[in-house]
Amino acid sequence: MHDCASDFSRAVGAQAGLTSSDREEWRAALAILGREMLPEGVAWLSVDHDGFAERLAHHVARKDRVIVLAGRARTARRQAALAAGAFEFLTTGPIDSAELAARLRLIETGSALPPDIALAGDHLRLNGAEHELSEREAEIMGLLVEARGRFVAHEVLLSLWGRHANDLQYLRVAIAKLRRRIEPEPDMPRFLLSEAAIGYRLGTGRG
């Protein structure tokens, strides 16, 4: 049976069902943040921990923000956890602790939006510049701004296309146009970020 780390959970005030390897990754990331805990109401679960599905359902019902950790995870597993109500899914092992710490910092603040972003109708203010968007681009940005840095699934964004909602190419073309409009370097996006095989999210614009 995997290590539940209940004593560690009590110490930081988060009901976590973490495997020992995920707990090590988390501790390293928290050390970079220079602290020992994140806000109350956050539950940390390992996707490989015994009883993961039941724990996830329990915390989602309590309206906890559930952060799922995994050393490795297939896309289907990520999609299932997020669809079941997880707040975020972090793949730990292959990434270094500094990157994980950055993701945790965004989780803590509850927003990963650029500080000066504003969307009013079809006008977007971002990074000190004003952009006039098409109706579809404004709808996409509206969903991404509302998510405040969390991912928005492909199927949610594709719902904007009605009868073409099953054709991912429509979304890819629209995202490419948006990047050319709002990104300083469209081939190296800092604001409009992709989550492989999952969807898109807004980043802070900081490298």
JONORUR-V713410 format. One record per pair of residues at least 6 apart in sequence whose C-alpha atoms are under 6 Angstrom apart, sorted by the first residue. I is the first residue (numbers start at 1). J is the second residue. D is the distance in Angstrom with one decimal. If there is no record, write none. Layout:
i	j	d
I	J	D
I	J	D
This chain:
i	j	d
2	19	5.7
2	49	5.8
3	19	5.1
3	20	5.8
4	17	4.8
4	18	5.5
9	15	5.2
9	16	5.3
12	37	5.1
14	42	5.8
14	43	5.3
15	43	5.2
16	43	5.5
16	44	4.3
16	45	5.3
17	45	4.6
18	45	5.3
18	46	4.7
29	97	4.9
29	100	5.9
29	101	4.6
41	64	4.9
42	64	5.5
42	65	4.7
42	66	5.8
43	66	4.7
44	66	5.9
44	67	5.0
45	68	5.0
46	68	5.7
46	69	4.8
46	70	5.9
47	70	5.8
65	87	5.3
66	86	4.9
66	87	5.1
67	87	5.8
67	88	5.0
67	89	5.9
68	89	4.7
69	90	5.0
69	91	5.9
70	91	4.9
70	92	5.9
71	91	5.5
71	92	4.9
71	93	4.4
72	91	5.9
106	112	5.5
111	148	4.9
111	149	5.6
112	148	5.8
112	149	4.3
112	203	5.7
112	204	5.5
113	148	5.7
113	149	5.7
113	203	6.0
113	204	5.1
114	204	4.2
117	125	5.5
117	126	4.7
118	124	5.8
118	125	5.1
122	132	5.9
122	133	5.0
122	138	5.3
123	131	5.7
123	132	4.7
124	130	5.8
124	131	5.0
149	201	5.5
149	202	4.9
150	201	5.7
151	200	5.3
151	201	4.4
152	199	5.4
152	200	5.4
153	198	5.5
153	199	4.2
154	199	4.6
158	165	4.8
159	165	5.2
179	186	5.1
180	186	5.3
190	205	4.5
191	202	5.3
191	203	4.5
191	205	4.9
192	202	5.0
193	200	5.6
193	201	5.3
193	202	5.9
194	200	4.4
